[in-house]
Amino acid sequence: MSSREKLLDVAFDEIYHNGYSATSVDKILKKANMNKGSMYHFFKSKKELALAVINEKINSYIEDKYSKLLNYEENICDEMIKMIKKRDNFDFTCGCKLNNLMQELSPVDKDFKNALEKVYIRFENIFEKVLDKAIAKNEISHNDTKALSMYIVASIEGCLGTAKKSQDGDYFQTCISQLELFLNSLKK
């Protein structure tokens, strides 16, 4: 692993567990076993490091997890529901990495808002493409896949937030089951 990658991994973990504001560069560097010169070789500031975490780590997480749905050619809605419900090793105490940063940083910094919104839009676009394919395959009926994809992502994030407030994955499953019922109602 390169020094840059190590910095990103440690920063990602620290920001996830403590939030951006409570995470210090010194703590990141100590955990990464690096000095300030190493960090400033790659990133001009803590903000630039955090933007790289969003653009590279969080975006990759969303892409890696959800873009697999684009490969399905049949039973698309069922596969989508399975993927949404699957939360192996998810930390319901800390919640969603993307949503946590959106809540903390979006209202206070335009650069963070734009970077996080870009990830959200990609998240929604994946679902929109999946829904379009399900319609084309005559598996579901719906006339506004853009709005439906926004609803799906908002539901996922809301259910994760509900589980975080209770720090219990059962709350996620209970909440997401309502999205599952709705998605099943769209099937032909």
C-alpha positions as CSV (number, residue, x, y, z in Angstrom):
1,M,0.0,0.0,0.0
2,S,1.4,3.4,-1.0
3,S,1.8,6.2,1.6
4,R,-1.0,8.1,0.0
5,E,-3.3,5.1,0.1
6,K,-2.4,4.6,3.8
7,L,-3.2,8.2,4.6
8,L,-6.6,7.9,2.8
9,D,-7.4,4.7,4.7
10,V,-6.6,6.1,8.1
11,A,-8.3,9.4,7.4
12,F,-11.4,7.6,6.2
13,D,-11.5,5.5,9.3
14,E,-10.9,8.4,11.7
15,I,-13.4,10.7,10.0
16,Y,-16.0,7.9,10.0
17,H,-15.6,7.1,13.7
18,N,-15.1,10.7,14.9
19,G,-16.5,13.0,12.3
20,Y,-14.5,15.5,10.3
21,S,-14.5,18.3,12.8
22,A,-13.3,16.1,15.7
23,T,-10.5,14.4,13.5
24,S,-7.1,16.0,13.7
25,V,-4.4,15.8,11.2
26,D,-2.0,14.9,14.0
27,K,-4.1,11.9,15.0
28,I,-4.3,10.7,11.4
29,L,-0.6,11.0,11.0
30,K,0.1,9.2,14.3
31,K,-2.1,6.3,13.3
32,A,-0.6,6.2,9.8
33,N,2.9,6.4,11.3
34,M,3.8,9.3,9.1
35,N,5.0,12.9,9.6
36,K,3.4,16.1,8.4
37,G,5.8,16.4,5.5
38,S,4.5,13.1,4.1
39,M,0.9,14.3,4.3
40,Y,1.6,17.7,2.8
41,H,3.4,16.0,-0.1
42,F,0.0,14.5,-1.1
43,F,-2.5,16.9,0.3
44,K,-2.3,20.7,0.9
45,S,-4.8,20.5,3.9
46,K,-7.1,18.4,6.0
47,K,-9.9,19.6,3.8
48,E,-8.1,18.4,0.6
49,L,-7.5,15.0,2.4
50,A,-11.1,14.7,3.3
51,L,-12.2,15.6,-0.2
52,A,-10.0,12.8,-1.5
53,V,-11.6,10.5,1.0
54,I,-15.1,11.4,-0.4
55,N,-14.0,11.3,-4.0
56,E,-12.0,8.1,-3.8
57,K,-13.0,6.0,-0.8
58,I,-16.7,6.8,-0.4
59,N,-17.4,7.0,-4.1
60,S,-15.6,3.7,-4.6
61,Y,-17.6,2.1,-1.8
62,I,-20.9,3.1,-3.4
63,E,-19.7,2.1,-6.9
64,D,-18.3,-1.3,-5.8
65,K,-21.4,-2.2,-3.8
66,Y,-24.2,-1.1,-6.0
67,S,-22.9,-1.1,-9.6
68,K,-23.0,-4.9,-9.5
69,L,-26.7,-4.5,-9.9
70,L,-26.1,-3.3,-13.5
71,N,-24.9,-6.8,-14.4
72,Y,-28.3,-8.5,-13.7
73,E,-30.4,-9.4,-16.7
74,E,-33.4,-11.0,-14.9
75,N,-35.0,-10.9,-11.5
76,I,-33.6,-7.4,-11.3
77,C,-36.0,-6.2,-8.6
78,D,-35.3,-9.2,-6.4
79,E,-31.6,-8.8,-6.8
80,M,-31.9,-5.1,-6.0
81,I,-33.9,-5.8,-2.8
82,K,-31.3,-8.5,-1.7
83,M,-28.5,-6.0,-2.2
84,I,-30.2,-3.2,-0.4
85,K,-31.0,-5.5,2.6
86,K,-27.5,-7.0,2.8
87,R,-25.5,-5.3,5.6
88,D,-22.9,-7.8,6.5
89,N,-20.4,-6.3,9.0
90,F,-22.2,-2.9,8.9
91,D,-21.5,-0.7,11.9
92,F,-24.9,0.4,13.0
93,T,-23.3,2.3,15.9
94,C,-21.5,4.7,13.6
95,G,-24.0,4.6,10.7
96,C,-23.5,5.4,7.0
97,K,-20.2,6.9,6.0
98,L,-21.8,8.9,3.2
99,N,-24.8,10.2,5.2
100,N,-22.7,11.1,8.2
101,L,-20.5,13.4,6.1
102,M,-23.5,14.8,4.3
103,Q,-25.1,15.7,7.6
104,E,-21.9,17.2,9.0
105,L,-20.3,19.0,6.1
106,S,-22.9,19.7,3.4
107,P,-24.4,22.7,5.1
108,V,-21.1,24.3,6.1
109,D,-18.8,24.0,3.0
110,K,-19.6,24.3,-0.7
111,D,-16.7,22.1,-1.8
112,F,-17.8,19.3,0.6
113,K,-21.5,19.7,-0.5
114,N,-20.5,19.4,-4.1
115,A,-18.3,16.4,-3.6
116,L,-20.9,14.6,-1.5
117,E,-23.7,15.5,-3.8
118,K,-21.7,14.0,-6.7
119,V,-21.5,10.7,-4.8
120,Y,-25.3,10.8,-4.0
121,I,-26.1,11.5,-7.7
122,R,-24.0,8.6,-8.8
123,F,-25.8,6.4,-6.2
124,E,-29.1,7.5,-7.5
125,N,-28.0,7.1,-11.2
126,I,-27.1,3.4,-10.5
127,F,-30.6,2.7,-9.3
128,E,-32.1,4.7,-12.1
129,K,-30.3,2.6,-14.7
130,V,-31.2,-0.6,-12.8
131,L,-34.9,0.4,-12.7
132,D,-34.8,1.4,-16.4
133,K,-33.5,-2.1,-17.2
134,A,-36.1,-3.8,-15.1
135,I,-38.8,-1.8,-17.0
136,A,-37.2,-2.7,-20.3
137,K,-37.3,-6.4,-19.3
138,N,-40.9,-6.0,-18.4
139,E,-40.3,-6.9,-14.7
140,I,-41.7,-3.8,-13.1
141,S,-43.9,-0.8,-14.1
142,H,-43.2,2.7,-13.2
143,N,-43.1,6.0,-15.1
144,D,-40.4,8.0,-13.3
145,T,-37.3,6.1,-12.6
146,K,-35.3,9.2,-11.7
147,A,-37.7,10.1,-8.8
148,L,-38.0,6.4,-7.8
149,S,-34.2,6.1,-7.6
150,M,-34.1,9.2,-5.4
151,Y,-36.7,7.6,-3.2
152,I,-34.8,4.4,-2.9
153,V,-31.6,6.1,-1.9
154,A,-33.4,8.3,0.6
155,S,-35.1,5.2,2.0
156,I,-31.8,3.4,2.4
157,E,-30.2,6.3,4.1
158,G,-33.2,7.0,6.3
159,C,-33.3,3.3,7.4
160,L,-29.6,3.4,8.1
161,G,-30.1,6.6,10.2
162,T,-33.0,4.9,12.1
163,A,-30.7,2.0,12.9
164,K,-27.9,4.3,14.0
165,K,-30.2,6.2,16.4
166,S,-31.0,2.9,18.1
167,Q,-27.6,1.3,17.3
168,D,-29.4,-1.8,16.3
169,G,-29.4,-3.5,12.8
170,D,-32.9,-5.0,13.5
171,Y,-34.3,-1.4,13.1
172,F,-32.7,-1.2,9.7
173,Q,-34.3,-4.5,8.6
174,T,-37.7,-3.5,10.0
175,C,-37.5,-0.1,8.2
176,I,-36.1,-1.4,4.9
177,S,-38.9,-4.1,4.8
178,Q,-41.3,-1.3,4.0
179,L,-39.2,-0.3,1.0
180,E,-39.2,-4.0,0.0
181,L,-43.0,-4.1,0.1
182,F,-43.2,-1.0,-2.1
183,L,-40.7,-2.4,-4.6
184,N,-42.5,-5.7,-4.7
185,S,-45.7,-3.8,-5.5
186,L,-44.1,-2.6,-8.7
187,K,-43.5,-6.1,-10.1
188,K,-45.6,-7.3,-13.0
